[in-house]
Amino acid sequence: MSKDSYDIGAGDICLDFANTNDWHASDHPIENLHNYYDLVDWGKAATFLSPELAGRLLILANEHPEDAARAYDDAIQLREAIYRIFSNRYSGKPIAEGDLAALNSIVCEALAHRQLVPAGNGFEWDWKANDDGINLILWTIATDAAELLTSDKVSRVRQCEDDRGCGYLFIDTSKNHSRRWCSMESCGNRAKARRHYSRSKKE
């Protein structure tokens, strides 16, 4: 899948990752990530992997194909856990302990590879030197999800209300916080057309 094919617009890395399974809430979701190489390609599209870092990860994947395959499988499991956590939170359903445990497991692993470094007049988190291992993508996504869940922004996480199962997650940045669709050009317009058709039949 080419870089231009990914939908990067949910407003947060972990939500963009959750949305890599199109029509996520339907009975027939469409997978966009098929292997570790797609995962790296997506990381470049999401702009948290530089071309240089992506290149190093691809070299690692070629040198350690079994580790790359395992990292891909773990990434897909993480994605599904993240999706269910945010989807259930939005719809008011309980968060499954297994999903939270799956996220926490990778967050704890990631924290062992992070350190505080000087940044201007303050500090920021960065990965330890030489810790750009094959699981770096998972660590980045998991820590991003944890930061979103513990921030004020989590109250603005929405899910597309298309009744066919779009399921797209996004941060609502509209002025009155009333956004309902992934976009008006797709699901929003379809819903509008259905309402118009329904009204015209009743008249």
C-alpha angles and dihedrals in degrees: 000000000000124000092251091057096068122093105228106173112094092108098246136058096236092050092048087052092049088053094058086094102072118217087015095173095048130090090250110044118182116231116219099178114066104163144357091280090060088049091056091045090053091049089057091048090051086052098230091106116065117214088251094052092043089053092053091049091051090051089052090049091052092048094045108029094165092054090048092051091049091048090051092051090048090049092054091049089049091049093053092047091050091047093051093045094055095036093051092045091053094048094043096247122140118266112244113242090225092057093050090046091052091052094043092051093060093039090056091048090049095049090059087063099047131087139177115255131183114266118179107303093343143030139269139188119263137167116263116258113280091009094120091117128158092273095056092106091055092048092051094049095044095050090046090053091049091050092049093048091053096044133085089248091073089079088064097053108118138179124222108260095213105139094218093071107267089148095181113168121214145155111254108230095165116130096249096029093241103125111139106171139058084239137340089231092066123014094013094056092045091053090047091050091049092051091049091049091048092051093047091053091054094051 
